[in-house]
Structures are given as C-alpha cells and as structure tokens.
Amino acid sequence: MAETKKILVMVGSPKNERSGTLIPTKAFVEGLEQNGNYETEYVFIDRLNITPCRGCLSCWGREDGSCFMKDDDIPMIREKLINSDVVIWSFPLFLFSIPGQMKVLMDRIVGMVHPYMGQRLEDPDYMNKKMHGLQFQKEGQKIILLSSCAWTDIDVVYEPIRKQFNIILGEDGYDLVVAPQMRALHHRGGERRLNMLRDKFRKGGAELATTGKLSQEVIDYMQKPIFSDAAYRELVVQFVTHMFDRDDNF
C-alpha cells in the first residue's frame, strides 16, 4: 500500500469554517483525496496563539531557524509545515494582500527561509527569482496558494501577492490558484454555480494527485470566471444592496 501523504490546509480567513474560500479549497482537497492516499488537517490561523514577531532575526542565527519565543503555537505549526507533503494556504484577498492573521504567522516563521546575506536586486528579472527559499522543507513538498477575491481581473489584483512570493520562494516554488468573483458567487450565485466551481477545483486536485504538479491549462480552467462581466456587475449590486441580510458576512 502506498505511503499516506499529509495535506496541511492553513486557513487564513478570520471567518474560519464560514470562509467562502473554503468552498474551492475543500473541493481541491477532495480531488486530491479521491485520487491518492492522503490524510488532511485543517489549521485555522485565526484561532492560534501567535505572539507577533519582534524583528530581532535571531532565528537566522540558530541552526534550526527557531524563534526565541517558545510559549505559543509557532513551534507546533513549524513542525506541521515541515512534515507535510502538500501545504495549501487558503485565504481571501485582503486589500491586494494576505489577511493580517496570516501575515503575523508568516513573520514568525521567517526563520524557515534562508537568511538575507546582502543579496542585491540587480537582475532585471529579480522579481521572479527567489531571494530566500525554504531551508526546511520535506522533499517533494508542494506549496499551493489557494485564494479567492471579489474581483474578475485577477492578473492585476494578485500582482502584489505574486511579487511577494516570487521573491521569497521563486516563481517555481509554489502555485497560485485563484477563485475570482467569489464573494458574489458565494452569496448570490446559487448552488448550481457553486457546484460548477467545486467541479473545477476537484479537477485541479485530481491533476496534482495523479501527476505531481498543476499544469497552466488546469490552473486557467479553475480560474476562469463563472459569470459574464454584465451578469457579475448585476450580482455585485445585489450583494452590496443586501450586504446586511446574512449573518455570515461578519
């Protein structure tokens, strides 16, 4: 029997289980689980005990890259991140970046990347090449950024995310998969369209399980907006008009 692989889903939304981003995320995980021998753990970052980073960078002076603060959940999270075969960072786009809870966590695990040693950004293509790279990572580990947003123009609004992670991990060190139009889709799209979204993301998980990678063709398929521009504009008006009708908005 094949060895069981570990999927770690790091949920960055402060809505925890009510996060709309979990709809495509869970479908992607189902695609993995249905096509391989996997076990999955969900970690809700908003519920973790995380002391903010002090910026001392003493972690880079320790052989294991550990932080001097040991009395919160960071040591446990480091172990899970290091020992997982697939790490999925599931998060909504917050002001063209990651949610604050996720940023606080990432600051505290900076010791997991190689330290800054006076690198210069002289290469004209530097934004696509890693300047750090993970120094503690399970062999063959895949890192997926699975995000959702209210926008349709994902190439524009995710440019800051791509630049940040390209310079940390390199453009080949992770895959970014986006679910556009998610807020209106979640609240106004109906179950039929949500199932269309789920089917697309299950296909992505299945490809990763069977081939060990995500092709650009399948990423484009997952990311293709479900609504036309005209229909989406109408849905946005409906959503904003009825913003306070649902308890799970807040």
N, C-alpha and C positions, 0 to 999 in steps of 0.2 A: 504494500500500500504506500502511496506517495506520502511524503512528509507533509504534515499540516503547516500551511503558511499563515502568518499572522497579518491581519489587516488592522491598522490603527486609524480610527477616524477622529481627528481633532476638530471638534465643533466650535467655531469661533463666534457664532451668533449669541448675543445676550438673551435671545428668546429660548435658548436651549432646545427642548423637544418640539417647540412650536415654530422653530425656524423653517421658513419656506425653502431655504437652501437644502434642507434635509430631504426634500422630495426627490430631486435628481440625485442627491448623494446616495440615498438608500437604494434607488434603482441601479445605480452604478455598482454598488456593493453586491446587490443581488446578481447582477451579471457575472461578477467575479465568482461568487459562491456557487452559482449554478454550473460553472464550467471549470471548477478546480476544487482542490481540497483546502479550504480556508476556514479560519475562525476570526471573528470580527469583534473588536472592542470599540465602543464609543466613549470618548472623553469630552466632557462639557467644560470648556475653559472657564466660563463664567462662574463655575462652582468651585474652582480650585483655589487653594490658599497660596497666593503668589505675592511675595514681597517685591516691590519694584526694584529694578537694577540701580546700583549706586554709581555705575560708570567707572569703577576702580580698575577694571580689566585685569584683576589679579587671577582670574580664571585662565587667562592666556599664559600665566606663569606656572601653572600646575600641569603635570604630565597628563592627567585625565581631564583637563579642561573644566573641572568642577568649580562651582561658586563657593565662596567662603560662607554664605548663608545656607545652612543645612536644615533649618527648622520649619520648612514649608513643603509644598508638594513638588518642587522642582527636581530634586533627586529622583523621585519616583517617575516623573514624566520623562526625564532623560533616559532612564532605563527602557521605558516603553518605546521611545523614539529610536533608540539604538538597535533594539532587538526585533523590530517589525520588518516584515518583507514588503509591505505596501503601507505608506503613510499618506493619508488623504487629509488635507487641510480644507475643511468645509466652512465657507464663510460668505456673508453678503458683502457687497462693496459699500464701504462707508466713506463718503466724500473722496472717492477715487483712490481709496487705500483700504487697509485691513481694519477691522474693528479694534478698539482700544484694548480690550481684554487680550486679544491675540498678540498685539504689539508688546504689551507688558511681558507676556510669556516669552516671546522671541528675544526681547532684550536680555532676559535672564539666562537664555541658553546660547548666548554668543560664544561661550567657550567651546561649543561643539563645532565651530568653524575654525579654520586655520587663522592665526593672528595676522594683523596688519604689520608688515615688515618693511614699510617705506615704499610700497608699490606706487608707481607713477601711472597716471592715466594718459599716456602719450599715444597709444594705439588709436587710430581713428575709429576702430570698431570695438573699443573697450567696453561699451555698454552691453555687448553680447558675450563677453568673456568673463569667467569667474575671477574675482579678485580674492576670494576666500576659499570656498569649497569646504565640504564637510570633512572633518578629520576623524569623526567617529560615526561609522555607518556600516550597517550589515551589507555584506557582499550581495550585489544584485538588487538592492533595495530600490523600489520605485517611489518617487515623490510626486503626488498629484495635488495641484491647487484646483479645487472644485468650487467655483464661486458663482453667485447669482447677482443680478443687478436689475434695476428698473429700466435700464437703457436698452436701445437696439444697436447703437453704434459702439460695439464692444472694442473695436480696434483703437478707438480714441480714448474711451474712458478707462481702459485697462493698461494704457501705456505706462503709467507710474508703477503699477504692480510688476509689469514685465521688466522694467528697468531695474527695479529694486532686486528682484530675484535673479535676473541675469547676472548682475554684478556680484551677488553673493554666491550663487550656485553654478553660474554659467547657463547658457540657453539650452544645453543638453542635459542639465542636472535635474530637470523637473518638467512636468507637463502642466499647462494651464488649460482648463476646460471651463467654459462659461455658459451659464443658463441665462440668456437675455430675457427681458420683459417679465421677469419672474414675479414681481410684486403684483402686477395686474393679473397675470396668469393665475397666481395662487388665489387671489381674492375674487376675480371676475371671470376666469377662463372656463370654469365648469369641469366636471370630472372627465369628460371625453378628451378634452385638450390636455389635461394633466396626465392622462394615461398615454397620450401620444408622446409627451415629454418623457415619461418613465420608460417607454419602449426604446426611445433613442438612447437614453443613458444606460439601459441594460445592455444594449449592443456594444457600447463602449467598454463596459466592464467585461463583457464576454471576450472582446478582442484582446484586452490586456491579459486575461487569464490564459487564453489559448496561444498567443504569440509572444507574450512578454513585453509588449510595447503598444503604444497608441499611434496609429497612422494619422497623418494630417487629414486624410479623407474622412475618417470616422470622427475626428475632432470637429471638422467642419459640419458634419452631419448632426452631431449633438448640439452644436452651437447655432444652427440655423433657426432664426426666429419663427415662431409658430404663427404669429399674427402678421398680416399685412400692415404697412405703415398707417393706412387710413383706419383700419379696424383698431389698431393699437392706440391711436390718438383718442378714439372714442372711449376705449376702455379706461384709459388714464383719466379722462374727465369723469367717468362714472366712479372710479376708485377714489379720486380726490373728493368728489361730491359726497360720497358715503364713507369717508375715512373713519368716522367715529362709530360706525354701525357694528363693528366687530370688536370683541374683547381682545382678540389675539393680535391687534395692531400694536399693543403696548406691553 
